[in-house]
Amino acid sequence: MSGPGASAGGGSGLHGVRVLDLSRLAPGPYCTMLLADMGAEVIAVGGGAGSLPIPVFLRGKTLISLDLKCKEGRQAFHRLAEGADVVVEGYRPGVAARLGIDYDTLKAINPRLIYCSLTGYGQTGPLSQEAGHDINYAALSGALGAFGPVDDVPVFPLNLLADFAGGSLFATNGILCALYERERTGVGQYIDAAMVDGCLSLMAMHFPDWGNPVLAARGDGLVAGTAPYYRCYLCADGKYVATGALERRFFENLWAGLGYDDPPPPHLDRSSWDAMTARFQETFSLRSRDDWTAHFAGKDACVAPVLDPEEALAHPHNRMRHPAFSKDDAVKAPIMPATAGRTPHTDLTDRTAEVLNAAGSSREEIEKAKAPAADISGLAWPPL
């Protein structure tokens, strides 16, 4: 189907792939936006109570509203599933089955269907029915326990880690793999994507290091904020620079760039770190962030300005690579010129009648299947 605002990818990689998006919370819509960016046709199915969609994730999607608690709404969804390639849902385990839109039901209608359940704790395990958000999943994975200052409260990186990295990206990866495998087998499959699982995978490098010098404790380690050449420093204007000179040659470039005449010490020797940190901080405090950024340009010392979101939007590097980048339109990444297609756009029009009519539903069936206005029990974003 080529619905308005749907197949926005032109001739791009997933052109011809239809995705039904039943998810409401951020990870699912972000996952399906990535698929839309790759050329897939994404139909976002709303209706009923729950959280309203986050506008920035609606790019490239066709919006419809179904009452999945009534027979006509389920029948309409089943009809759409007959011609779909992927379903993404984020209900608690068991809810989709109670609604009659679970994988076992839909694969009987369409054996080629790929069905991805994207949840926090997964479909199995003692916590599978618990409510949670990114901070909870990052906590259970061990990641949150490694972030933040030594002997202080753990600090979490917004909701980037579990929601989008451990959730959306792992789900997208699984869907792409399943689509590729279906070319060989001819059949779809079920994907149980849990945000905790994704975080556990992302921690693979750090689990073996925990308790050892490279990551001795929260905030204490080579890449945890203790090493003087891998941390942030306050500058004269109250802004910060980030240093990441881990390798010896980069560290020597950093040392020289700071204007020190004495030979650079063994940088992996932890006994020198406290004094070196104090020295670096004193030096960085003499000039502004942007002065230091300009000073270190081209010196291969791994020094970068710490930008706030507004500054990141305006930075020349980001603007050159993504000229249309704005706070209301997510960057399309990665850049793939051979499969770029046309840029997806955001269309907030309710296309329920148009989509269901194209799927073969009558006017009467469409009226019965559409979801009535409902009180939203979740968050509208932004909530303030």
Solvent accessible surface area in square Angstrom, and as a share of the most:
residue,aa,sasa,rsa
1,M,80,0.36
2,S,101,0.65
3,G,11,0.10
4,P,47,0.29
5,G,12,0.11
6,A,1,0.01
7,S,19,0.12
8,A,0,0.00
9,G,0,0.00
10,G,28,0.27
11,G,73,0.70
12,S,5,0.03
13,G,55,0.53
14,L,25,0.13
15,H,103,0.46
16,G,65,0.63
17,V,22,0.12
18,R,30,0.11
19,V,1,0.00
20,L,0,0.00
21,D,3,0.02
22,L,5,0.02
23,S,13,0.08
24,R,52,0.19
25,L,96,0.48
26,A,12,0.09
27,P,5,0.03
28,G,3,0.03
29,P,6,0.04
30,Y,50,0.19
31,C,0,0.00
32,T,0,0.00
33,M,1,0.00
34,L,18,0.09
35,L,1,0.00
36,A,0,0.00
37,D,8,0.04
38,M,51,0.23
39,G,0,0.00
40,A,0,0.00
41,E,8,0.04
42,V,0,0.00
43,I,0,0.00
44,A,16,0.12
45,V,7,0.04
46,G,23,0.22
47,G,29,0.28
48,G,33,0.31
49,A,62,0.48
50,G,18,0.17
51,S,16,0.10
52,L,75,0.37
53,P,58,0.36
54,I,28,0.14
55,P,70,0.44
56,V,42,0.24
57,F,18,0.08
58,L,10,0.05
59,R,7,0.03
60,G,0,0.00
61,K,1,0.00
62,T,1,0.01
63,L,29,0.15
64,I,5,0.03
65,S,22,0.14
66,L,2,0.01
67,D,35,0.18
68,L,18,0.09
69,K,170,0.72
70,C,33,0.20
71,K,119,0.51
72,E,43,0.19
73,G,0,0.00
74,R,68,0.25
75,Q,93,0.42
76,A,5,0.04
77,F,0,0.00
78,H,40,0.18
79,R,79,0.29
80,L,1,0.00
81,A,0,0.00
82,E,104,0.47
83,G,48,0.46
84,A,4,0.03
85,D,22,0.12
86,V,0,0.00
87,V,0,0.00
88,V,0,0.00
89,E,7,0.03
90,G,36,0.35
91,Y,58,0.22
92,R,122,0.44
93,P,17,0.11
94,G,38,0.37
95,V,36,0.21
96,A,8,0.07
97,A,58,0.45
98,R,181,0.66
99,L,24,0.12
100,G,19,0.18
101,I,0,0.00
102,D,27,0.14
103,Y,34,0.13
104,D,94,0.49
105,T,47,0.28
106,L,0,0.00
107,K,86,0.36
108,A,87,0.68
109,I,61,0.31
110,N,13,0.07
111,P,82,0.52
112,R,105,0.38
113,L,0,0.00
114,I,0,0.00
115,Y,2,0.01
116,C,0,0.00
117,S,1,0.01
118,L,6,0.03
119,T,13,0.07
120,G,8,0.08
121,Y,39,0.15
122,G,4,0.04
123,Q,44,0.20
124,T,109,0.63
125,G,46,0.44
126,P,140,0.88
127,L,66,0.33
128,S,18,0.12
129,Q,97,0.43
130,E,99,0.45
131,A,72,0.55
132,G,17,0.17
133,H,111,0.50
134,D,5,0.03
135,I,69,0.35
136,N,63,0.32
137,Y,15,0.06
138,A,1,0.00
139,A,52,0.40
140,L,96,0.48
141,S,3,0.02
142,G,32,0.30
143,A,1,0.01
144,L,19,0.10
145,G,35,0.33
146,A,12,0.09
147,F,61,0.25
148,G,22,0.21
149,P,69,0.43
150,V,76,0.43
151,D,137,0.71
152,D,76,0.40
153,V,108,0.62
154,P,47,0.30
155,V,85,0.49
156,F,95,0.40
157,P,52,0.33
158,L,134,0.67
159,N,61,0.31
160,L,95,0.47
161,L,29,0.14
162,A,0,0.00
163,D,12,0.06
164,F,33,0.14
165,A,27,0.21
166,G,1,0.01
167,G,1,0.01
168,S,0,0.00
169,L,89,0.44
170,F,76,0.32
171,A,0,0.00
172,T,6,0.04
173,N,100,0.51
174,G,21,0.20
175,I,0,0.00
176,L,59,0.30
177,C,78,0.47
178,A,2,0.02
179,L,17,0.08
180,Y,176,0.67
181,E,59,0.27
182,R,12,0.04
183,E,136,0.61
184,R,183,0.67
185,T,59,0.34
186,G,30,0.29
187,V,82,0.47
188,G,12,0.11
189,Q,66,0.29
190,Y,77,0.29
191,I,23,0.12
192,D,64,0.33
193,A,10,0.08
194,A,4,0.03
195,M,14,0.06
196,V,11,0.06
197,D,80,0.41
198,G,1,0.01
199,C,0,0.00
200,L,73,0.36
201,S,59,0.38
202,L,76,0.38
203,M,16,0.07
204,A,65,0.50
205,M,137,0.61
206,H,49,0.22
207,F,98,0.41
208,P,94,0.59
209,D,34,0.18
210,W,123,0.43
211,G,54,0.52
212,N,70,0.36
213,P,96,0.60
214,V,51,0.29
215,L,10,0.05
216,A,38,0.30
217,A,40,0.31
218,R,58,0.21
219,G,6,0.06
220,D,26,0.13
221,G,0,0.00
222,L,39,0.19
223,V,51,0.29
224,A,31,0.24
225,G,35,0.33
226,T,37,0.21
227,A,0,0.00
228,P,0,0.00
229,Y,0,0.00
230,Y,77,0.29
231,R,74,0.27
232,C,60,0.36
233,Y,1,0.00
234,L,73,0.36
235,C,5,0.03
236,A,63,0.49
237,D,68,0.35
238,G,47,0.45
239,K,86,0.36
240,Y,98,0.37
241,V,0,0.00
242,A,34,0.26
243,T,7,0.04
244,G,22,0.21
245,A,0,0.00
246,L,48,0.24
247,E,95,0.42
248,R,88,0.32
249,R,150,0.55
250,F,34,0.14
251,F,0,0.00
252,E,70,0.32
253,N,50,0.25
254,L,0,0.00
255,W,11,0.04
256,A,70,0.54
257,G,8,0.08
258,L,12,0.06
259,G,55,0.53
260,Y,30,0.11
261,D,148,0.77
262,D,60,0.31
263,P,113,0.71
264,P,41,0.26
265,P,34,0.21
266,P,95,0.60
267,H,13,0.06
268,L,112,0.56
269,D,65,0.34
270,R,86,0.31
271,S,100,0.64
272,S,29,0.19
273,W,10,0.03
274,D,120,0.62
275,A,75,0.58
276,M,9,0.04
277,T,25,0.15
278,A,64,0.50
279,R,87,0.32
280,F,0,0.00
281,Q,51,0.23
282,E,120,0.54
283,T,18,0.11
284,F,0,0.00
285,S,48,0.31
286,L,132,0.65
287,R,92,0.34
288,S,29,0.19
289,R,12,0.04
290,D,80,0.41
291,D,69,0.36
292,W,8,0.03
293,T,38,0.22
294,A,74,0.58
295,H,52,0.23
296,F,10,0.04
297,A,75,0.58
298,G,84,0.81
299,K,83,0.35
300,D,88,0.46
301,A,1,0.01
302,C,57,0.34
303,V,25,0.15
304,A,48,0.38
305,P,29,0.18
306,V,61,0.35
307,L,53,0.26
308,D,71,0.37
309,P,109,0.69
310,E,112,0.50
311,E,46,0.21
312,A,30,0.23
313,L,29,0.14
314,A,68,0.53
315,H,57,0.26
316,P,100,0.63
317,H,105,0.47
318,N,40,0.21
319,R,80,0.29
320,M,138,0.62
321,R,111,0.41
322,H,36,0.16
323,P,103,0.65
324,A,81,0.62
325,F,48,0.20
326,S,47,0.30
327,K,146,0.62
328,D,108,0.56
329,D,49,0.25
330,A,26,0.20
331,V,44,0.25
332,K,59,0.25
333,A,56,0.43
334,P,93,0.59
335,I,84,0.43
336,M,103,0.46
337,P,114,0.72
338,A,104,0.81
339,T,48,0.28
340,A,45,0.35
341,G,43,0.42
342,R,134,0.49
343,T,95,0.55
344,P,5,0.03
345,H,85,0.38
346,T,66,0.38
347,D,24,0.12
348,L,112,0.56
349,T,67,0.39
350,D,82,0.43
351,R,55,0.20
352,T,1,0.00
353,A,55,0.43
354,E,74,0.33
355,V,0,0.00
356,L,0,0.00
357,N,101,0.52
358,A,67,0.52
359,A,32,0.24
360,G,56,0.54
361,S,7,0.05
362,S,54,0.35
363,R,205,0.75
364,E,114,0.51
365,E,72,0.32
366,I,10,0.05
367,E,112,0.50
368,K,106,0.45
369,A,1,0.01
370,K,72,0.30
371,A,18,0.14
372,P,92,0.58
373,A,110,0.86
374,A,47,0.36
375,D,132,0.68
376,I,65,0.33
377,S,95,0.62
378,G,36,0.34
379,L,95,0.47
380,A,46,0.36
381,W,133,0.47
382,P,99,0.62
383,P,65,0.41
384,L,204,1.02
